[in-house]
Amino acid sequence: MGSVKDLEVIKKPTKNEVGIARFHFSDRYSVFDWGEMPDLIEQKGAALCIMSAYCFERLEEKGIKTHYRGLVQNGRLVTTDRLKEPCNVMEIDFVNVLHPTSYREAGKLKYDYSMFTPNLTNFLIPLEIMYRNSLPEGSSVFKRLKKGLKPEDLGLDHYPTPGEKLKEPILDVSTKLEESDRYITWSEAQSIAGLTDEETAEIKAILLEVNDLITKIASKANLTNEDGKVELAFNPQRKLIVVDAVGTLDECRFTYRGFHVSKEIARQYYKKTDWYKDVEKAKKEADAKGIKDWKSLCKSQPPRLDPALEKIICNIYKAAANELTGLNLFNVSSLAQIIDEYQKYLCEQK
């Protein structure tokens, strides 16, 4: 079970063979690595499941291998074009997930990645890889720059400003299986994941192809693909495959007329709360003390969403699924109308 998806294992993977599993996309959501938040977003799971399945199918058409097997409806595997109603269950090829061992060194929490070697096969690569087509307000890049990251570390020749559109995408990378995701250099990513130079180059090439495809799909709904993340695995032949979910409002940061159409709406809401301040303090304290469970240091629990905003977020997920895929499986207003409601909501909060 994850913070937003439940995993049903049909057949366990072995060292040299993939298994079979099913993702049950839930209506839960998570922000700031907290895990399950106190509210549910109605039909969010089905919306994400269908968006991801649609993108997986388009990737397969382009020759990019994925772990996607199909959607499960009435006990049968179907493709998105056969759906008659929303679906929240996806069947996948299931690889091994190997967690690095944590330990303390000089009071700091460290991780042992020695199990990841160039000879290992059939496993989830312990990285989240990201593309950034722009740097909208709220991008983690600005926080990292304040902490000492240099523009040239990102391939930039100047200090960026919020809202800046990039001439070329930034390819970014972080850890995936640590207690809190940690941005790292590509050199460190290659080292900890046991990648060859050729594999690292191929990962970047796949990331750019995924970015290009999602940008085209998003444009059908008049959405701008600002940034997004992708996860990869090696199959038993150590060939790269795209895994987890892709092209959804949780994996990508989309905007519509400058307004966020993603989980960023909830992030922006919570950034104004005392709970968010407590989260940031707890993460810093845990890092300084080498404590793995930073949540145990957080002094408060997340408050519930404003019910009016919760409804808007719910409708945004459903409308985006309709318009990104063209399937129109959800009974909801157009995305343009819902963004108008969101704009009105924001004005009322000032």
Secondary structure by P-SEA (a helix, b strand, c coil): ccccbbbbbcccccccbbbbbbbbccccccccccccccccccaaaaaaaaaaaaaaaaaaaaccccccccccccccccccccccccccbbbbbbbbbbbcbbbbcccbbbbbcccccccccccccccccccccccccccaaaaaaaaccccccccccccccccccccbbbbbbbbccccbbbbbcaaaaaaaacccaaaaaaaaaaaaaaaaaaaaaaaaaccccccbbbbbbbccccbbbbccccccccccccccccccccaaaaaaaacccaaaaaaaaaaaaaaaacccccccccccccccccaaaaaaaaaaaaaaaaaaccccccccccaaaaaaaaaaaaaaac
